[in-house]
Amino acid sequence: MLNRQSPAEKGEARRDEILFVDQLNDSLAVARVQLEMMGGVMQDYLSLLKIDGKWLIVAKTWARVGEARP
């Protein structure tokens, strides 16, 4: 477990954006979201499954793609 404060605990602003969602069928989708926090811009790639009527993230990969705006 990491011993770091969350952006909210440090009072840092977050800029989150959904870049795209592609629903492949009734129970499978992929999404890419962009998060600006902790001094950087990250993009998350999410695999989602619909199980018992609820969408769940089952896999996540991410990459740092830039520096946060001031």
PDB file of N, CA, C and O in Angstrom:
ATOM      1  N   MET A   1       0.850  -1.176   0.000  1.00  0.00           N
ATOM      2  CA  MET A   1       0.000   0.000   0.000  1.00  0.00           C
ATOM      3  C   MET A   1       0.894   1.237   0.000  1.00  0.00           C
ATOM      4  O   MET A   1       1.871   1.309   0.745  1.00  0.00           O
ATOM      5  N   LEU A   2       0.550   2.200  -0.837  1.00  0.00           N
ATOM      6  CA  LEU A   2       1.290   3.456  -0.894  1.00  0.00           C
ATOM      7  C   LEU A   2       0.837   4.379   0.221  1.00  0.00           C
ATOM      8  O   LEU A   2      -0.345   4.419   0.562  1.00  0.00           O
ATOM      9  N   ASN A   3       1.755   5.105   0.775  1.00  0.00           N
ATOM     10  CA  ASN A   3       1.428   6.065   1.833  1.00  0.00           C
ATOM     11  C   ASN A   3       1.449   7.471   1.269  1.00  0.00           C
ATOM     12  O   ASN A   3       2.238   8.307   1.709  1.00  0.00           O
ATOM     13  N   ARG A   4       0.598   7.735   0.311  1.00  0.00           N
ATOM     14  CA  ARG A   4       0.531   9.074  -0.276  1.00  0.00           C
ATOM     15  C   ARG A   4      -0.872   9.639  -0.071  1.00  0.00           C
ATOM     16  O   ARG A   4      -1.846   8.898   0.057  1.00  0.00           O
ATOM     17  N   GLN A   5      -0.948  10.959  -0.044  1.00  0.00           N
ATOM     18  CA  GLN A   5      -2.237  11.631   0.079  1.00  0.00           C
ATOM     19  C   GLN A   5      -2.902  11.669  -1.285  1.00  0.00           C
ATOM     20  O   GLN A   5      -2.236  11.794  -2.313  1.00  0.00           O
ATOM     21  N   SER A   6      -4.219  11.560  -1.281  1.00  0.00           N
ATOM     22  CA  SER A   6      -4.969  11.692  -2.524  1.00  0.00           C
ATOM     23  C   SER A   6      -4.983  13.155  -2.949  1.00  0.00           C
ATOM     24  O   SER A   6      -4.748  14.037  -2.124  1.00  0.00           O
ATOM     25  N   PRO A   7      -5.259  13.430  -4.243  1.00  0.00           N
ATOM     26  CA  PRO A   7      -5.376  14.830  -4.676  1.00  0.00           C
ATOM     27  C   PRO A   7      -6.418  15.600  -3.867  1.00  0.00           C
ATOM     28  O   PRO A   7      -6.209  16.772  -3.554  1.00  0.00           O
ATOM     29  N   ALA A   8      -7.538  14.959  -3.523  1.00  0.00           N
ATOM     30  CA  ALA A   8      -8.578  15.633  -2.744  1.00  0.00           C
ATOM     31  C   ALA A   8      -8.064  16.006  -1.354  1.00  0.00           C
ATOM     32  O   ALA A   8      -8.352  17.095  -0.857  1.00  0.00           O
ATOM     33  N   GLU A   9      -7.307  15.110  -0.729  1.00  0.00           N
ATOM     34  CA  GLU A   9      -6.753  15.392   0.598  1.00  0.00           C
ATOM     35  C   GLU A   9      -5.777  16.564   0.560  1.00  0.00           C
ATOM     36  O   GLU A   9      -5.644  17.294   1.542  1.00  0.00           O
ATOM     37  N   LYS A  10      -5.095  16.748  -0.568  1.00  0.00           N
ATOM     38  CA  LYS A  10      -4.132  17.837  -0.711  1.00  0.00           C
ATOM     39  C   LYS A  10      -4.778  19.106  -1.259  1.00  0.00           C
ATOM     40  O   LYS A  10      -4.098  20.117  -1.434  1.00  0.00           O
ATOM     41  N   GLY A  11      -6.093  19.067  -1.534  1.00  0.00           N
ATOM     42  CA  GLY A  11      -6.794  20.246  -2.041  1.00  0.00           C
ATOM     43  C   GLY A  11      -6.498  20.549  -3.500  1.00  0.00           C
ATOM     44  O   GLY A  11      -6.725  21.672  -3.949  1.00  0.00           O
ATOM     45  N   GLU A  12      -5.997  19.577  -4.251  1.00  0.00           N
ATOM     46  CA  GLU A  12      -5.670  19.791  -5.653  1.00  0.00           C
ATOM     47  C   GLU A  12      -6.916  19.640  -6.529  1.00  0.00           C
ATOM     48  O   GLU A  12      -7.772  18.787  -6.295  1.00  0.00           O
ATOM     49  N   ALA A  13      -6.980  20.490  -7.532  1.00  0.00           N
ATOM     50  CA  ALA A  13      -8.086  20.411  -8.488  1.00  0.00           C
ATOM     51  C   ALA A  13      -7.895  19.191  -9.384  1.00  0.00           C
ATOM     52  O   ALA A  13      -6.768  18.770  -9.644  1.00  0.00           O
ATOM     53  N   ARG A  14      -9.009  18.628  -9.854  1.00  0.00           N
ATOM     54  CA  ARG A  14      -8.973  17.528 -10.810  1.00  0.00           C
ATOM     55  C   ARG A  14      -9.704  17.966 -12.053  1.00  0.00           C
ATOM     56  O   ARG A  14     -10.716  18.665 -11.983  1.00  0.00           O
ATOM     57  N   ARG A  15      -9.190  17.554 -13.184  1.00  0.00           N
ATOM     58  CA  ARG A  15      -9.859  17.793 -14.459  1.00  0.00           C
ATOM     59  C   ARG A  15      -9.977  16.435 -15.134  1.00  0.00           C
ATOM     60  O   ARG A  15      -9.005  15.924 -15.690  1.00  0.00           O
ATOM     61  N   ASP A  16     -11.165  15.855 -15.085  1.00  0.00           N
ATOM     62  CA  ASP A  16     -11.410  14.534 -15.652  1.00  0.00           C
ATOM     63  C   ASP A  16     -12.304  14.672 -16.877  1.00  0.00           C
ATOM     64  O   ASP A  16     -13.211  15.505 -16.903  1.00  0.00           O
ATOM     65  N   GLU A  17     -12.044  13.858 -17.883  1.00  0.00           N
ATOM     66  CA  GLU A  17     -12.817  13.939 -19.130  1.00  0.00           C
ATOM     67  C   GLU A  17     -12.951  12.541 -19.730  1.00  0.00           C
ATOM     68  O   GLU A  17     -11.972  11.799 -19.818  1.00  0.00           O
ATOM     69  N   ILE A  18     -14.164  12.189 -20.141  1.00  0.00           N
ATOM     70  CA  ILE A  18     -14.388  10.947 -20.877  1.00  0.00           C
ATOM     71  C   ILE A  18     -14.080  11.240 -22.339  1.00  0.00           C
ATOM     72  O   ILE A  18     -14.741  12.071 -22.961  1.00  0.00           O
ATOM     73  N   LEU A  19     -13.075  10.557 -22.888  1.00  0.00           N
ATOM     74  CA  LEU A  19     -12.687  10.796 -24.276  1.00  0.00           C
ATOM     75  C   LEU A  19     -13.517   9.965 -25.242  1.00  0.00           C
ATOM     76  O   LEU A  19     -13.895  10.452 -26.307  1.00  0.00           O
ATOM     77  N   PHE A  20     -13.805   8.720 -24.885  1.00  0.00           N
ATOM     78  CA  PHE A  20     -14.722   7.913 -25.688  1.00  0.00           C
ATOM     79  C   PHE A  20     -15.174   6.679 -24.924  1.00  0.00           C
ATOM     80  O   PHE A  20     -14.486   6.199 -24.022  1.00  0.00           O
ATOM     81  N   VAL A  21     -16.333   6.179 -25.299  1.00  0.00           N
ATOM     82  CA  VAL A  21     -16.848   4.893 -24.832  1.00  0.00           C
ATOM     83  C   VAL A  21     -17.345   4.166 -26.064  1.00  0.00           C
ATOM     84  O   VAL A  21     -18.095   4.723 -26.865  1.00  0.00           O
ATOM     85  N   ASP A  22     -16.929   2.927 -26.212  1.00  0.00           N
ATOM     86  CA  ASP A  22     -17.361   2.097 -27.335  1.00  0.00           C
ATOM     87  C   ASP A  22     -18.003   0.845 -26.767  1.00  0.00           C
ATOM     88  O   ASP A  22     -17.317  -0.021 -26.225  1.00  0.00           O
ATOM     89  N   GLN A  23     -19.332   0.748 -26.891  1.00  0.00           N
ATOM     90  CA  GLN A  23     -20.046  -0.432 -26.418  1.00  0.00           C
ATOM     91  C   GLN A  23     -20.053  -1.458 -27.536  1.00  0.00           C
ATOM     92  O   GLN A  23     -20.657  -1.241 -28.586  1.00  0.00           O
ATOM     93  N   LEU A  24     -19.379  -2.576 -27.305  1.00  0.00           N
ATOM     94  CA  LEU A  24     -19.190  -3.593 -28.333  1.00  0.00           C
ATOM     95  C   LEU A  24     -20.391  -4.517 -28.476  1.00  0.00           C
ATOM     96  O   LEU A  24     -20.691  -4.987 -29.573  1.00  0.00           O
ATOM     97  N   ASN A  25     -21.077  -4.775 -27.371  1.00  0.00           N
ATOM     98  CA  ASN A  25     -22.333  -5.549 -27.387  1.00  0.00           C
ATOM     99  C   ASN A  25     -23.085  -5.238 -26.098  1.00  0.00           C
ATOM    100  O   ASN A  25     -22.759  -4.264 -25.419  1.00  0.00           O
ATOM    101  N   ASP A  26     -24.082  -6.043 -25.749  1.00  0.00           N
ATOM    102  CA  ASP A  26     -24.912  -5.748 -24.578  1.00  0.00           C
ATOM    103  C   ASP A  26     -24.163  -5.815 -23.247  1.00  0.00           C
ATOM    104  O   ASP A  26     -24.627  -5.275 -22.242  1.00  0.00           O
ATOM    105  N   SER A  27     -23.003  -6.478 -23.242  1.00  0.00           N
ATOM    106  CA  SER A  27     -22.325  -6.654 -21.961  1.00  0.00           C
ATOM    107  C   SER A  27     -20.821  -6.344 -21.988  1.00  0.00           C
ATOM    108  O   SER A  27     -20.114  -6.651 -21.027  1.00  0.00           O
ATOM    109  N   LEU A  28     -20.328  -5.745 -23.070  1.00  0.00           N
ATOM    110  CA  LEU A  28     -18.899  -5.470 -23.185  1.00  0.00           C
ATOM    111  C   LEU A  28     -18.680  -4.072 -23.759  1.00  0.00           C
ATOM    112  O   LEU A  28     -19.287  -3.698 -24.763  1.00  0.00           O
ATOM    113  N   ALA A  29     -17.806  -3.310 -23.111  1.00  0.00           N
ATOM    114  CA  ALA A  29     -17.484  -1.963 -23.585  1.00  0.00           C
ATOM    115  C   ALA A  29     -16.038  -1.632 -23.244  1.00  0.00           C
ATOM    116  O   ALA A  29     -15.439  -2.243 -22.360  1.00  0.00           O
ATOM    117  N   VAL A  30     -15.490  -0.658 -23.958  1.00  0.00           N
ATOM    118  CA  VAL A  30     -14.169  -0.118 -23.652  1.00  0.00           C
ATOM    119  C   VAL A  30     -14.302   1.400 -23.558  1.00  0.00           C
ATOM    120  O   VAL A  30     -15.151   2.002 -24.215  1.00  0.00           O
ATOM    121  N   ALA A  31     -13.459   2.003 -22.742  1.00  0.00           N
ATOM    122  CA  ALA A  31     -13.513   3.453 -22.567  1.00  0.00           C
ATOM    123  C   ALA A  31     -12.102   3.991 -22.401  1.00  0.00           C
ATOM    124  O   ALA A  31     -11.201   3.296 -21.932  1.00  0.00           O
ATOM    125  N   ARG A  32     -11.934   5.254 -22.800  1.00  0.00           N
ATOM    126  CA  ARG A  32     -10.685   5.965 -22.533  1.00  0.00           C
ATOM    127  C   ARG A  32     -11.064   7.256 -21.827  1.00  0.00           C
ATOM    128  O   ARG A  32     -11.898   8.020 -22.312  1.00  0.00           O
ATOM    129  N   VAL A  33     -10.447   7.490 -20.687  1.00  0.00           N
ATOM    130  CA  VAL A  33     -10.707   8.702 -19.915  1.00  0.00           C
ATOM    131  C   VAL A  33      -9.383   9.401 -19.651  1.00  0.00           C
ATOM    132  O   VAL A  33      -8.338   8.759 -19.544  1.00  0.00           O
ATOM    133  N   GLN A  34      -9.440  10.727 -19.548  1.00  0.00           N
ATOM    134  CA  GLN A  34      -8.247  11.519 -19.262  1.00  0.00           C
ATOM    135  C   GLN A  34      -8.395  12.156 -17.897  1.00  0.00           C
ATOM    136  O   GLN A  34      -9.431  12.741 -17.581  1.00  0.00           O
ATOM    137  N   LEU A  35      -7.358  12.041 -17.095  1.00  0.00           N
ATOM    138  CA  LEU A  35      -7.361  12.545 -15.732  1.00  0.00           C
ATOM    139  C   LEU A  35      -6.185  13.495 -15.564  1.00  0.00           C
ATOM    140  O   LEU A  35      -5.062  13.178 -15.956  1.00  0.00           O
ATOM    141  N   GLU A  36      -6.442  14.643 -14.988  1.00  0.00           N
ATOM    142  CA  GLU A  36      -5.366  15.582 -14.685  1.00  0.00           C
ATOM    143  C   GLU A  36      -5.281  15.702 -13.176  1.00  0.00           C
ATOM    144  O   GLU A  36      -6.191  16.221 -12.530  1.00  0.00           O
ATOM    145  N   MET A  37      -4.170  15.213 -12.613  1.00  0.00           N
ATOM    146  CA  MET A  37      -3.998  15.228 -11.162  1.00  0.00           C
ATOM    147  C   MET A  37      -2.540  14.954 -10.829  1.00  0.00           C
ATOM    148  O   MET A  37      -1.798  14.419 -11.652  1.00  0.00           O
ATOM    149  N   MET A  38      -2.137  15.320  -9.628  1.00  0.00           N
ATOM    150  CA  MET A  38      -0.796  15.063  -9.114  1.00  0.00           C
ATOM    151  C   MET A  38       0.295  15.530 -10.078  1.00  0.00           C
ATOM    152  O   MET A  38       1.336  14.888 -10.216  1.00  0.00           O
ATOM    153  N   GLY A  39       0.037  16.662 -10.743  1.00  0.00           N
ATOM    154  CA  GLY A  39       1.039  17.259 -11.609  1.00  0.00           C
ATOM    155  C   GLY A  39       1.142  16.685 -13.003  1.00  0.00           C
ATOM    156  O   GLY A  39       1.986  17.118 -13.788  1.00  0.00           O
ATOM    157  N   GLY A  40       0.300  15.715 -13.329  1.00  0.00           N
ATOM    158  CA  GLY A  40       0.389  15.099 -14.643  1.00  0.00           C
ATOM    159  C   GLY A  40      -0.963  14.885 -15.295  1.00  0.00           C
ATOM    160  O   GLY A  40      -2.011  15.034 -14.667  1.00  0.00           O
ATOM    161  N   VAL A  41      -0.914  14.531 -16.571  1.00  0.00           N
ATOM    162  CA  VAL A  41      -2.113  14.168 -17.328  1.00  0.00           C
ATOM    163  C   VAL A  41      -1.971  12.690 -17.672  1.00  0.00           C
ATOM    164  O   VAL A  41      -1.001  12.286 -18.313  1.00  0.00           O
ATOM    165  N   MET A  42      -2.940  11.888 -17.246  1.00  0.00           N
ATOM    166  CA  MET A  42      -2.934  10.457 -17.502  1.00  0.00           C
ATOM    167  C   MET A  42      -4.158  10.068 -18.326  1.00  0.00           C
ATOM    168  O   MET A  42      -5.219  10.681 -18.207  1.00  0.00           O
ATOM    169  N   GLN A  43      -4.003   9.065 -19.147  1.00  0.00           N
ATOM    170  CA  GLN A  43      -5.146   8.490 -19.843  1.00  0.00           C
ATOM    171  C   GLN A  43      -5.291   7.047 -19.389  1.00  0.00           C
ATOM    172  O   GLN A  43      -4.341   6.265 -19.422  1.00  0.00           O
ATOM    173  N   ASP A  44      -6.514   6.712 -18.962  1.00  0.00           N
ATOM    174  CA  ASP A  44      -6.850   5.351 -18.548  1.00  0.00           C
ATOM    175  C   ASP A  44      -7.604   4.667 -19.678  1.00  0.00           C
ATOM    176  O   ASP A  44      -8.470   5.265 -20.316  1.00  0.00           O
ATOM    177  N   TYR A  45      -7.269   3.425 -19.910  1.00  0.00           N
ATOM    178  CA  TYR A  45      -7.968   2.581 -20.875  1.00  0.00           C
ATOM    179  C   TYR A  45      -8.682   1.509 -20.067  1.00  0.00           C
ATOM    180  O   TYR A  45      -8.041   0.698 -19.399  1.00  0.00           O
ATOM    181  N   LEU A  46     -10.008   1.506 -20.127  1.00  0.00           N
ATOM    182  CA  LEU A  46     -10.824   0.659 -19.258  1.00  0.00           C
ATOM    183  C   LEU A  46     -11.590  -0.383 -20.066  1.00  0.00           C
ATOM    184  O   LEU A  46     -12.177  -0.072 -21.103  1.00  0.00           O
ATOM    185  N   SER A  47     -11.578  -1.616 -19.582  1.00  0.00           N
ATOM    186  CA  SER A  47     -12.434  -2.672 -20.131  1.00  0.00           C
ATOM    187  C   SER A  47     -13.579  -2.867 -19.151  1.00  0.00           C
ATOM    188  O   SER A  47     -13.354  -3.049 -17.955  1.00  0.00           O
ATOM    189  N   LEU A  48     -14.807  -2.830 -19.657  1.00  0.00           N
ATOM    190  CA  LEU A  48     -15.987  -2.925 -18.805  1.00  0.00           C
ATOM    191  C   LEU A  48     -16.854  -4.112 -19.206  1.00  0.00           C
ATOM    192  O   LEU A  48     -17.027  -4.402 -20.390  1.00  0.00           O
ATOM    193  N   LEU A  49     -17.394  -4.792 -18.198  1.00  0.00           N
ATOM    194  CA  LEU A  49     -18.344  -5.879 -18.407  1.00  0.00           C
ATOM    195  C   LEU A  49     -19.616  -5.568 -17.639  1.00  0.00           C
ATOM    196  O   LEU A  49     -19.562  -5.038 -16.529  1.00  0.00           O
ATOM    197  N   LYS A  50     -20.751  -5.893 -18.220  1.00  0.00           N
ATOM    198  CA  LYS A  50     -22.024  -5.736 -17.531  1.00  0.00           C
ATOM    199  C   LYS A  50     -22.368  -7.074 -16.898  1.00  0.00           C
ATOM    200  O   LYS A  50     -22.621  -8.061 -17.589  1.00  0.00           O
ATOM    201  N   ILE A  51     -22.373  -7.088 -15.575  1.00  0.00           N
ATOM    202  CA  ILE A  51     -22.640  -8.306 -14.820  1.00  0.00           C
ATOM    203  C   ILE A  51     -23.806  -8.035 -13.882  1.00  0.00           C
ATOM    204  O   ILE A  51     -23.776  -7.085 -13.100  1.00  0.00           O
ATOM    205  N   ASP A  52     -24.834  -8.874 -13.962  1.00  0.00           N
ATOM    206  CA  ASP A  52     -26.042  -8.707 -13.136  1.00  0.00           C
ATOM    207  C   ASP A  52     -26.620  -7.294 -13.258  1.00  0.00           C
ATOM    208  O   ASP A  52     -27.070  -6.707 -12.274  1.00  0.00           O
ATOM    209  N   GLY A  53     -26.600  -6.758 -14.488  1.00  0.00           N
ATOM    210  CA  GLY A  53     -27.200  -5.460 -14.765  1.00  0.00           C
ATOM    211  C   GLY A  53     -26.357  -4.260 -14.364  1.00  0.00           C
ATOM    212  O   GLY A  53     -26.826  -3.125 -14.450  1.00  0.00           O
ATOM    213  N   LYS A  54     -25.113  -4.487 -13.924  1.00  0.00           N
ATOM    214  CA  LYS A  54     -24.265  -3.393 -13.451  1.00  0.00           C
ATOM    215  C   LYS A  54     -22.945  -3.405 -14.223  1.00  0.00           C
ATOM    216  O   LYS A  54     -22.309  -4.450 -14.357  1.00  0.00           O
ATOM    217  N   TRP A  55     -22.530  -2.223 -14.737  1.00  0.00           N
ATOM    218  CA  TRP A  55     -21.260  -2.109 -15.445  1.00  0.00           C
ATOM    219  C   TRP A  55     -20.113  -2.085 -14.445  1.00  0.00           C
ATOM    220  O   TRP A  55     -20.129  -1.311 -13.489  1.00  0.00           O
ATOM    221  N   LEU A  56     -19.102  -2.949 -14.675  1.00  0.00           N
ATOM    222  CA  LEU A  56     -17.945  -3.047 -13.798  1.00  0.00           C
ATOM    223  C   LEU A  56     -16.662  -2.908 -14.614  1.00  0.00           C
ATOM    224  O   LEU A  56     -16.561  -3.452 -15.714  1.00  0.00           O
ATOM    225  N   ILE A  57     -15.692  -2.187 -14.082  1.00  0.00           N
ATOM    226  CA  ILE A  57     -14.372  -2.117 -14.706  1.00  0.00           C
ATOM    227  C   ILE A  57     -13.643  -3.403 -14.327  1.00  0.00           C
ATOM    228  O   ILE A  57     -13.461  -3.700 -13.146  1.00  0.00           O
ATOM    229  N   VAL A  58     -13.227  -4.161 -15.340  1.00  0.00           N
ATOM    230  CA  VAL A  58     -12.548  -5.432 -15.079  1.00  0.00           C
ATOM    231  C   VAL A  58     -11.062  -5.379 -15.411  1.00  0.00           C
ATOM    232  O   VAL A  58     -10.304  -6.251 -14.985  1.00  0.00           O
ATOM    233  N   ALA A  59     -10.636  -4.376 -16.162  1.00  0.00           N
ATOM    234  CA  ALA A  59      -9.212  -4.210 -16.464  1.00  0.00           C
ATOM    235  C   ALA A  59      -8.927  -2.738 -16.737  1.00  0.00           C
ATOM    236  O   ALA A  59      -9.753  -2.014 -17.293  1.00  0.00           O
ATOM    237  N   LYS A  60      -7.728  -2.317 -16.326  1.00  0.00           N
ATOM    238  CA  LYS A  60      -7.332  -0.924 -16.523  1.00  0.00           C
ATOM    239  C   LYS A  60      -5.849  -0.886 -16.871  1.00  0.00           C
ATOM    240  O   LYS A  60      -5.025  -1.527 -16.220  1.00  0.00           O
ATOM    241  N   THR A  61      -5.529  -0.125 -17.906  1.00  0.00           N
ATOM    242  CA  THR A  61      -4.142   0.236 -18.180  1.00  0.00           C
ATOM    243  C   THR A  61      -4.111   1.751 -18.290  1.00  0.00           C
ATOM    244  O   THR A  61      -5.134   2.384 -18.550  1.00  0.00           O
ATOM    245  N   TRP A  62      -2.937   2.327 -18.090  1.00  0.00           N
ATOM    246  CA  TRP A  62      -2.869   3.790 -18.145  1.00  0.00           C
ATOM    247  C   TRP A  62      -1.498   4.213 -18.624  1.00  0.00           C
ATOM    248  O   TRP A  62      -0.531   3.453 -18.590  1.00  0.00           O
ATOM    249  N   ALA A  63      -1.451   5.455 -19.071  1.00  0.00           N
ATOM    250  CA  ALA A  63      -0.202   6.049 -19.519  1.00  0.00           C
ATOM    251  C   ALA A  63      -0.202   7.525 -19.153  1.00  0.00           C
ATOM    252  O   ALA A  63      -1.228   8.196 -19.259  1.00  0.00           O
ATOM    253  N   ARG A  64       0.943   8.025 -18.726  1.00  0.00           N
ATOM    254  CA  ARG A  64       1.089   9.469 -18.499  1.00  0.00           C
ATOM    255  C   ARG A  64       1.340  10.104 -19.856  1.00  0.00           C
ATOM    256  O   ARG A  64       2.255   9.700 -20.573  1.00  0.00           O
ATOM    257  N   VAL A  65       0.523  11.105 -20.215  1.00  0.00           N
ATOM    258  CA  VAL A  65       0.594  11.691 -21.557  1.00  0.00           C
ATOM    259  C   VAL A  65       0.995  13.170 -21.534  1.00  0.00           C
ATOM    260  O   VAL A  65       1.086  13.788 -22.595  1.00  0.00           O
ATOM    261  N   GLY A  66       1.234  13.746 -20.368  1.00  0.00           N
ATOM    262  CA  GLY A  66       1.637  15.139 -20.323  1.00  0.00           C
ATOM    263  C   GLY A  66       1.715  15.686 -18.921  1.00  0.00           C
ATOM    264  O   GLY A  66       1.557  14.966 -17.936  1.00  0.00           O
ATOM    265  N   GLU A  67       1.961  16.978 -18.857  1.00  0.00           N
ATOM    266  CA  GLU A  67       2.055  17.700 -17.584  1.00  0.00           C
ATOM    267  C   GLU A  67       0.764  18.458 -17.332  1.00  0.00           C
ATOM    268  O   GLU A  67       0.114  18.913 -18.274  1.00  0.00           O
ATOM    269  N   ALA A  68       0.392  18.596 -16.075  1.00  0.00           N
ATOM    270  CA  ALA A  68      -0.835  19.303 -15.698  1.00  0.00           C
ATOM    271  C   ALA A  68      -0.715  20.789 -16.024  1.00  0.00           C
ATOM    272  O   ALA A  68       0.370  21.370 -15.995  1.00  0.00           O
ATOM    273  N   ARG A  69      -1.869  21.384 -16.337  1.00  0.00           N
ATOM    274  CA  ARG A  69      -1.926  22.836 -16.528  1.00  0.00           C
ATOM    275  C   ARG A  69      -1.803  23.515 -15.174  1.00  0.00           C
ATOM    276  O   ARG A  69      -2.220  22.958 -14.158  1.00  0.00           O
ATOM    277  N   PRO A  70      -1.234  24.711 -15.151  1.00  0.00           N
ATOM    278  CA  PRO A  70      -1.134  25.434 -13.868  1.00  0.00           C
ATOM    279  C   PRO A  70      -2.483  25.891 -13.352  1.00  0.00           C
ATOM    280  O   PRO A  70      -2.562  26.509 -12.290  1.00  0.00           O
TER     281      PRO A  70
END
